[in-house]
Amino acid sequence: MKTLRLILSVLSLGAVLRSAEDNGMQVAGQAAHEASPFPPKQPVTGPGGSGYAHRSVKQTEYGEGGQQYWIIEPAQPAPKRAPLVIFLHGYSAVTPDTYRGWVDHLARRGNIVVYPRYQARLFSPATEYFPNVAASVRDALGVLAQPGHVAPDLERVALVGHSAGGVQTANYAALAAAEKLPAPKAAMIVEPGQGKSGGIRLIPMEDCGKFPAALKLIVMVGDADGLVGEGCARMIWRDTKHVRERAFVTLRSDSHGVPALRADHLAPISWSRPATDALDWLGMWRTLDTLMDEAFSGKPLNVDADMGAWSDGVPVTPMKVERH
């Protein structure tokens, strides 16, 4: 009996020691995590910043199926007139919630955002995408002409699209004149893809040689985008040499601190605060804000490659910017 009690005591002590060891490792890991440098926060002022002119947004929904769309307007206060941003989502991201942070940022900065669904179903034919975009934009213009809405300034129109929406952005820029759609002065095409990197081109794309020469254009990729890669982006870049002001921008990953900044295909997603980071604020959001400011004021195109610094003062890896 004494032997049994001794064995049980030893086993119990071993369990306590193992538990203490596990807890110690967990505490040490947490301490190491807390001691790691953290990435830059959203700036308060300037492009990409949180110093918004409007306290909230007003979102309304119209249409159905592939011609469903959302209008997100600045509110509190609501301006009489505002620039128009046509936001074209990636494959299957059919509601604005996927890009909630970015969409609301644009609206609270003082822009009207039109977000076409363009995909009725997950496997809707890709040939329907752009016709649905065009139909949604036309219908949205009719809605915005009615009382109770901010009037769009059609002299200040910008396009932004991610992934499959990047291809639709290219289609819009190429076809706007022929389709009698509002002419864009700025376009930012983010990680465009017609299918998996190196795979079959599933999404039709117009000849980008039809882009207006006066369009201010940014083509952006992520250095860790293993889904669509750079193939489609480089095709657009190759075919737009006639565009007078343009830049090819590469977002670069940086794992110096915690959480790491990873410029993969999901980097533009901002459905929650944790999903939104310096790659958004200082990379995509600031770049688009600056592009629009320059396009609407007639200033020369300039891309700020600086990405701020980690909390220990080490600079975040800057974006790579290629020009003509």
N, C-alpha and C positions, 0 to 999 in steps of 0.2 A: 504493500500500500504506500509505504514511504517512497519507494522507487517510482511508482506511478505519479505521485504528487510532484516529485522532482522533475520528471520528464515534462509534465504539464507546465510546471513553472518555467522550465527552460524554453519550451515552445512559446509560451505567453510572452516571455522576455524578448524572444527573437522577433515575434510579431510586432511588439512595441518598438523595438529598435529599427525594424524595417519601415514601419509607419513613420517614425521620426526621420529616418533617412529620406524617404519619399517626400515628406513635407519639407524637409530642408532643401532638397533639390528643387522642389516647386517654388519655394520662396526665393532661392538663389536665381532660378530662371526668371522669375517675375522681377527681381531686383535688376538683373542684367537687362531685361527688356526695358524697364523704366529708365535705366542709365543710358540706353542707346539714344543717339540723336534722333529727333523727330523732324519731319519735313516741314517746309514753309506752310503757313496758314494763308487763307485768302486775304489778299490785301484789302485795305479799307477804301482806298481811293484809286482812281484811274481805271483803265480798261481791265476787265477781269475782276474788279473790286466789288466790295459789298456796300459801297456808298450809293445806294439806290435812290433815284428820284421819286419812285413810287413804292408805297408801302405794301401793296398786294397786287394780285392779278385777277382778271375776270375770265373764266374759261367757259365756252359754250360749244356744243356739239351739234353737228348737222349731217344730213345724208345717211346713207346706209351702204353696207357691203364695201366694195372697193372704192366707192365714191363717198365714203364717210370721211369727215375731217373735223378738226377742232380749231377754234380760234381762241388764242390767248392774248388778252389785251392788258395794257397797263392800267392800274386803278389806284385810287387814293393817293393823289388825285388822278382823274382820267383826263388825258390831254384831248384837245379837239382833233388833232392830226398827228400822225406818227409814221415813221418808216415801216416798211413791210418786210418781214423775214419769212421766207418759205423754207420750212425745216423738213427734210426728207430722211426718214428713219432707215435703219438697217433692217435686214430680212427678219420678219416676224415681230418686230418691235412696233406693233400696230397702234399703240396708244402713247400719248405724251408722257405717261408715267415713267417709261424707261429712261427718258432723258429729262426727268422732272427738274433737276437742278439747273441744267443749261437753258431749258425752255423758259422757266420762271426768271432766270437771270436776264435773259434777253428782254422779256416783257417788262420787268421792273426797271430795266435801264431806259425804257421808253419806246419800245418797239412793239408792233403788232406781229404776232407769230401765227402763221397758218400751217397746220400740221396735217397733211393728207395721209389717210390710211393707205391707200393705193393697192393693198392686198386684201381681196375679199376673204380669202382663205389661205392657209399656209401654202398649199400647192396650186394656187391660182396661176394661170399662165403668165409668164413674165412679159409677154407681149401686151398684157393689159395694164402694166404698171404706169407707163408714162401717160397713156390716154386718161387713166384715172387721176393722175396728178393734175393734168391740164383741166379736166372737168371740175375737180375740187377747187382749184384756184379761181376759175371763172365764177363758180357758185359763191365762193367766199367773198369775192368782190361785190357781188350783188347783195349779200347779207350786210357787209360793212357799209354799204351805201344807205342803209336804213337807219332811222333814228335809234338812239340808244347804244350806238357803237362808235368807236374811235375811227375817224376817217383815215384811210391809208394814203400816204403821200407816194404816189406812183413815180415820182422823180427820185425816190430813195428806196430802191428795192434790192434786197440781198438774198442769196441762196446759200444754204448750208446743207450738206448731206453726208451721211456716214454709211460705209459699206455698200449694200445694194442701193441705198439712198444717195451715195456718192455718184453712182452711175446715173441715177435719175437727175441729179444736179447737172451732170454733164449733158444729158439729153435736153433738159430745160434750157441751158445756156445755148445749145446748138439750135434749138427749134423755136425759141420764144418769138422771134420776128415772124416766122412763117405761121405760127399758131396764134398770132396776135395776143400774146400773153404779156403781162407787165415786163418791161425790159430790165434785166438786172444790171446794176452797176458794179456789184461785187459778188464773187462766188468762192466758197471754201469747200473743197472736196476732200473728205477725211476718210482715209483707208478704203478707197473704192475697190469693189470686187464684183466680178461677174460669175464667180464660182470659186471653189477651193483653189488655192495657189497651185499653178501648174496644171489645173484640171480643165474640164470643158467649160466654155463660156456659155453660161445659162441665161444671162440677162442681156438683151440687145442694148447696144450703145451706139449712138449716132456718131458721125464723123466730127471729131472735135475741132477740125479745121474750120467749122462753121461758127465757132465762138466769136463774138464781136471783138475786134482788135482793141477796143477801148475798155473792155471788161478788166477790172482788177481781180486777179486770180491767185488763189493759193491752193496747191495740192499738198496734202499732209499725209504722212505715213508714220507708223510706229515701228521702232527697231525690233520689237519682240512680237510683231504680228505674224504668227505662224499659220493663220487661217487663210488670208488672201494674199499676203506678201505685198510686193511692190509692183508686180507685173502690170496690172491695170492702171495704177497711178503713173507708171513710167510711160505707158502708151498715151495717156492724156497729155503728159508733159511733152512728149515727142511731137504730138500733133497740134500743139498750141504755141509754136514758136512765133507765130504772127501776133500773139497777144503782147501788147507793149509793156505791161507791168504785171509781172507774175513772179512767184517764188515756189520752190519745192522745199518743203519743210519736213525734217525728220525729228519726231519726238524720241528722246533717248531715255532708256531706263537707267535707274540709279538705285543701288542697294546699300548705300552707305549707312542708312539708318533704318528705323522701324516706325511705321510700316514702309517697306520698300516701294519705290515708284516703278511700276512696270508698264511700259508702253506697248501693251498687247492689243488685240482686236477689240477687247471690251473696255479699253481705256475711256472712250467717250461716254460710257454709261454713267448716269448720275441719278439713279432712282432713290438713293438714300444718301445721307450725309457720309457714312463710312465708305460708300462707293465713289465719293468725290474727293479729289486730292489736288496737289499742285500741278499735276499734268493737265487737269481741267482748268483751274483758275489762271495759271501762269502760261499754260500751253495753248489749249484749244480756245478757251473763252476769251482770253486777252488778245489772242491773234485775230479772232473774228471781230471782236469789238474794235480793234485798231484798224483792221481792214475796212470795216464799214465807215468808221469816222473819216478815214482817208478818201474812200471812194465818194462819199457824200459831200465832202468839202473840196474835192479836187486836189488834195495834197498828194505828193508822190508816195508810192507804196514803200513802206518800211516795216520790217519784221524784227521785233525785239527778241533775240534768242536767249536772253538771260532768264534763268529759272529760279532765281533767288538762292537761298542758302539753307542748309540744315541748321538745327538749333545750336550746333557747336561751331558754326561759322564756316564750315566747308561748303563751297559752292555746289549746288545741284548741277549735274551734267547739263550744259546748255543744249538747246535745239541746234540742229545742223540746218543751215539755210543755203540753198542753191539759187542763184539767179541766172539770167541769160548767159 
